[in-house]
Amino acid sequence: MHAELVALLQLQTEDDVVDGIVTRIEAIAPRIAALDAARAKAARQLEVTLAQLGEAERKQREVANLVAEHRQRVERNAAQFDLVKNMREATAAEQQVEAGKRMLSEGEAGLRDIEQTVTSIRNAAEAHRAALAEFDATQEEKRAVIDGEKAALDAQLVTARARRESAATQVPASMRSTYDRIRSRRHGKVVFAVTYGACGSCDTSIPVQRGKQMQAKGTIELCEGCGMLLYATE
């Protein structure tokens, strides 16, 4: 195998290594994004629940104030009932007292319902708060693992790129320029062997005589079908 071909294949091997590491590094970003999205969701759940709790507590205060007013009104009506002097006034006062008691009873029932709602929402808020705290604790560990992976891959990438640059110096400038141009477009393997009289990339037929000349001279040529670089060894 001619030296130029050996050098070019070595360059392609080093590029494959670099691309593999870059792909692994790029795969880390979605993992970080997934952690961020999961935390944002947990934080949003807590935020929504706290807003619901605030609204429920506001209604609780309003109803509690109304119940207190009804209770005071019932007490006043009861006191006035004791002061009436005739049957007509007594009947009217009694009706007032009963009406006030009904309103008070309804208000107290409503207040109990709201208190139960507040308790339920408060418990949910505490559960969401605990879940968020637990998530943060576990996420910190997960992020540390990912950061460690990223640091290791970054170090590997530096080494791989250095090896790639060293390999590139062994390839003639014109061939390297052609190779780099095709590689930048394809983002993958660009040097293929002629296999069974055809391009190893696209199966375009290669004339037998041309294949023999490529093999004898060690030339590297462009495939007319796909534009990849071809070499012949058999």
N, C-alpha and C positions, 0 to 999 in steps of 0.2 A: 504494500500500500504506500503510495507516494506521500512524502512529508507534508505537502500542502493539505492533502485530504485528511491525514492524521490530525494535523493542527486544527483544521476546520471542525472535524467531528469532536475533538476535545473541547473546542469553544462551545459547540452546541450542548455538549454534556454539562459544562459549567453553567451555561445559561438555563438549562433545565433545572439545575439545582437551585439557582437564584430564584427562578420563577416559582418553584415549589415552596420555597421559604416565604416569598412575598404573598403567595396565596394563603398560607397558614397565618401570616400576620394580618392579612385583610379579613380573615374569618373571625378574628378576635373582636373587631368593632361591633358586629351584630350581637355578640354575647354581652358586651358592655351595654349596648342599647337595650337589650332585653332586660337586664338588671335595672336600668334606669326606668324603663316603662313599667316594670312590676312595682318598683317603689312608688312611682308617681300614682299608680292605680291605688295602692294601699293608702297613700297620703290623701288622695282625693276622697276615698271612702270615709276616712276619719273626718275630713273637712266637711263633707256633706252631712254626716251624722251630727257633728257639733252644731252645724247650722240648724238642723232639725231640732236638736235639743234646745237651742236658744229660743226658737219659735215656740216650742211646746212650753218652756218655762215662762215665756211672756204670757201665753194664754192662761197658764196656771195662776199667775199673779192677778190677771184681770178677773178671772172667775172667783178667786179667793176674795178679792175686794168686793165683788158683787155679793157673794155669800155673806160677807161681814155686814154689808149694807142691809141685806134682807133680814139678817138676825137682829140688827139694831131696830129695824122697822117693826119686826114682830114684837120685840120687847116694848117698844113705845105703844104699839096698838094694844098690847095686853095691859099696859099700865093705864091707858085711856079707858079701856073697857071697865076697869074697876071703878072709874069715876062717874060712869053714866048714871042718870037719874030716872029715866023712863024706858019703857019696853021698846019703843021705836029706836031710840039711840042705842039700846043694848043689842038689838038685832043687827043694826048696821055695824056696830063695833065688832060684834062676833064674826060677821061675814068678813070684815077687814082682817081680823086676826087669822081666820081660817085660810083666807086667800094668801096672806103673808106666809103662813106655815107651809102651804103647798109650794110657793115659790122658793122658800128656803130649802125644802126637801129636794126639789128638783135641782136647785143650785148645788147642794151638797153632793147629790148623786153625780152630777156633771163634774164636780171637782174631783171626786174619787176616780172617775174614769180618766181625767187628765193626769192625775197623779200617777196612775198606773202606766199611762203612756210615757210620761216623763221618766219614770223608773226604767221602763223597757228601753227607751232610747239612750238613757244614761249608761245602762249596762252594755248596749251595743257600742257606744262610743269608747267605753273602757276596753272592750274586746278589740276594737280596731286600733286603739292606741297601743295595746299590748302586742298586737300582731305587727304593727309598724316597728316597734322597738325590737322585737325578735328578728324581723326582716333585716333591719339595719345591722344587727349583730352578726347575722349569718352572711349578709352581703359583704360586710367588711372582709370576712375570711375569703369569700369567693373572689372579690376584687384583688386581694393579695395574691391568690393563686394565679389569676389571669395576668396580673402585672409581672409575676415571676416568669410566666410563659413568654410574655411579650419581650422581656429583657433578654431571655435566653435566645429567642428567635432573632432579635436585633443583633446580638453578638454573632450568631451564625451567619446572618446576612452580610455583615461586614467582612467576615472571613470569605464567604462565598463570592462576594463581589471582587475581592482582591484576587482570588484565584481566577475569576473570569477575566479580569483585566490582564493578568499575567498570560493567560491562554490566548487572549486577543492579540498580544504582541507577536505571537508566532505565526499569525495568519497574514499573508500579503495584504497591503492596504486596500487595493482595488477589490479583492475578494471579500475582505472584511466589510467594506462599504456596501457591497451588494447584499451580503448576508444580513447585516444590521437593518438595511432598508426592508428586506422581506420579513425579517423577524418582527420588526416593529409593527408591521401590518397584520401579520398572522398571529402573533403572540403564542408561538408554539414551535414545534419541530419544523425545520425548513430544508434540511439536508436529508435526502432519501437515496437509497440504493436502487439501481435498476434490478427489478426482480422478474424473472421469467420473461425477459424482453419487454417489460413495461415499467412505467413510472411507479415507484413504491408509494406514491401519494395518491395519484388519481387514475392509475392503470392505463394511462395513454401509452400506446404501443411505441416502442423505440426500435428503429431499424437495426437489424442484426449487425450490419457493417459499422454503423455509428457506435453501437455498444462496444464492439471490439476495439474501435479506435479510442474510445474513452478509457477503456481498460488498459490498453497498451500505453497510452500517453499519461494516464492519471489525471485527465482533465475533469473539471467540474462544470457542468453546463446547466442552462435553464430548461425546464420542461416547457414545451410549447402549450401543453394543456392547462397546467395549473400555476406555472411560474415558479415552482420550487426548484431548488438546486439538486442536480442529479450526479451520481457517480456510479461507475461500473467496476465490479471486482471479479466477475465471473463471465 
